[in-house]
């Protein structure tokens, strides 16, 4: 774990001008081979071009999270808000990163790379911009040109409605899944919101032991196909296995609850 984290810090963390130049080079290279969604409306000259204009498939998510989504995965160009749990956020993007998707995380210096690694993410597919300062919105927008997923840790005061609309429009044009993360009351308008409402911890006995897994209760609500709320209880990390059926039905599991 230490080796992966160290390599991540050296190669993927943006902390100076040289790192910014390297990251933007990656973005430009990625953007050069991607088709913007706005280009899909141009006339098709021949039948052979039809396949080229098909939108890319949704980004994969773990099978445990799938029932919460109104799409087969994370829809490209969608705005998916997440509130309540950084562990759940890592689990949400881990599957896509593990299968080769590029993920950028902006404005989150406290996020630990090992948490992403434990969730199944490939650290070499992750770009961190921990402290963009006044360039928070600009950095987020630029990264959308080359990343499959861009996560924005919302500042304490949230972001303005104008900035939220601008980022959502850019995500749609570039086919990038935009994930704002923060307090549920400060999330901008989203296509889907995944809200972790409860957390409980497994593995601690009477004054001894260690936390081995976390059970989270997640509620999904949104617009369109996601207008009707749904919920699920998920055990993280996924390597800990599913929640036993008797616990999900009776709620008799013994947990240490956060207070």
N, C-alpha and C positions, 0 to 999 in steps of 0.2 A: 504493500500500500504506500509506503513512504517513497519507493522508487517512482511509482506512477505519479504521485503528487508532486515530487520534485521536478520530474520531467515536465509536468503540466506548468508549474510555476515558471520554468525557464523558457518554454517555447510558446505558451499560449496566453500568458498574462500580459496585459498592455500597461506599461508603467512609464514609458518615455517616448520621445519623438521617433526613435528608430522602430520601436514596437508598433506605434501607430502606422508608420509607413508600411511595415510588413503586413499588418492586418488589412489595410486598405488595398494593398496589392492582391491579397487573397480575394477580397470582395470583388475587385475589378475582374479578376480572372474568372470567378464564379459567375458574375453578371454577364460576361461576354457570351456564355453558352446557354443562358437561360432565356426563355421566351416570356416576356411580360404578358399578363392577362389582357391588357388593352390591345395587343397585337392579334388576338384570336378572332377579332371581328372583321379582319380584312378579307376581301373576296378570295375564294379558293380557285386557282386557275385550272388545276387538274385534279382528278380523283385521287392521285397518288399523294397529294398534299393533305388530304383529310386527316390521316393518322398523325401528321406532324402537329396539327392544331388541337388535338385532344388535350384537355387539361391533365396535368400530372396527377397520379393517384394520391389519396390522403396519406399522410405520414403515419407510420405504424405506432400503436400504443400497446401496452401489455394487455393480455386478454382479461385481466381482472378489472381494468379501468374501462375497457371497451363499452360495457353496458351503460355507462354514464354519458356516452357521446351520441348525438343524433346522426353521426356520420360513421363510415367504416374505420376512421382514424381521425387524426387531427387534420381538418380541412385546410388546404393551402389558401392563404388570403383571409382566413377567419381571424377574429379577435376573441381569444379565450382567456378570460380573467380567472385568476387563482387567488384564493384567500385562505388564511388560517394555518398553513403548514408548509414549510420549506421542504420537508422530507417528501411530502406528496408531490410538490412541484418537480423535484428531482426524479421521482418515479414516473411522472407524466412524460418528461422529455427523454428519459433514459433509453427507452426502446428505440426511438427514432435515431438517436445518436449512435446507439450500438449497431444499427444497421446502415450507418454511413451518412446520416444527415448532419449537416453543419449547424451548430447551435451557438448563438451569441447571447451572453448574459451581461446586462448593462446596469451599472449603479449599485452593485451588491458586493462590497469589499468583505463582508463577513461570511459569505458563502464558501464552504470548504470543498475543494476538489474531491477529497475522499468520499463525500456524500454523493456526488455525481457518479463516481466510479462504482460505489456500492449499489446504485440504482441501475447499473448496466450501461452507463454512458461510456463511450470511448473518449478519453481525455484529449486525444489528438484531434478530435472533431469539435472541441469546445474552444470558443474564444471568450475571454473575460475582459471586460472594460470596467474595472471596479470603481474608479473615481473620475468620471468624465467632467465633473464640475458644471460650469455653465453650458457646456456642450452636450448635456444629457440628451436632449431631444434630437439635436443634429447627429450625434453619434448613433443613436438608435435608428434614425431614418437611413443613414448611409449603410449601416449593416444589413438592412432589409434588402439591399440590392444584390447581396451575394449569399446570405444565409437562408437556410430552410426554416429555422425557428429563431425568433429574437425574443428574449425575455427581458422585460424592463422592471427592475425593482423600483416601485414608485417612491418618490421622496415623501417626507412627512406631510407636506401640504398637498400631495397629489400633483396632477398636471392640469393645465387649463383645458377647457372644452375644445378650444381651437387646436391646441397641440394634439389632443386625443383624436380629433377628426382627421387631422393631417396624417398622423401615423397610421390610422386605420385605412385611409385611402391609399397610402403608399404600400401598405401590406397587401391590399387587394390587387394593386397593379403589378406588383412584383411576385405574387404567388407565395408570399412568406407568411407563416403562421405567427401572429403577434400575441405574446402572452404577458399582459401586465400583471404584476404580483404585488399585493399589499393588503391593507385593511379593506374589508368588504365595503365599508362606507365611502372609500376613496377611489374605488375602481371606476374607470371610465365606462361608457356604454359598450357592451360587449355582445357578440353573437351567442356566447355561452359563458356562464360563470360556474366554476367548480369551487364550492365553499366547504372547507373542512370545519364542521361544527363541533365535533367532539374528538378527543384523543385520550387513549388509555395505554398504559405501558405494561409489558409482560416480562417476567423473569426475576423480579425482585421478591424475595421471601420475607420472613419476619426479621428485618434488620440485616439481611445479607443477600448476596446475589448481584446480578447486573442486568441492565435492560437488554433484552434479546430481540424484542420486536415492539412495534407500535401499532395499535388498532385505531384507524381513523374512520369517522363517519362523514361521508361526503354527499352534499346535495348539489345537484346540477339543475340549472334553470337558465332559460335564455329566450331567444326569439325564434319564430318560424317553427321548424321541426322540434326545437328544444323548448317550446313554450310551456309544456307540461312538466313540472318538476319531477325529478326522480332521485333516488338516493341509494347508497350502497355502503357497506362496511368493509373495509379493506385492511389487510395486515401487511405492514411494511417492515423490513424489505421483503420483496417477493420470495426471496430464498428461504424465508421463515415458513413458507407454506401458507395455505388458506386458513381462514378462521374455521374451527370445527363447527359443523352444522348445528350441534346442540347449543353452542354458545350464541349463534346468530338467531336461533329460534326462541331461546329462553332468557338470554342475557345473563346467565349464571356464571360466566367466566370471572375469575379473580384477577383484578388489575390494580395497579397503582394509578390513581387518577391525578391529573394536573390540577392544582388549586392556586 
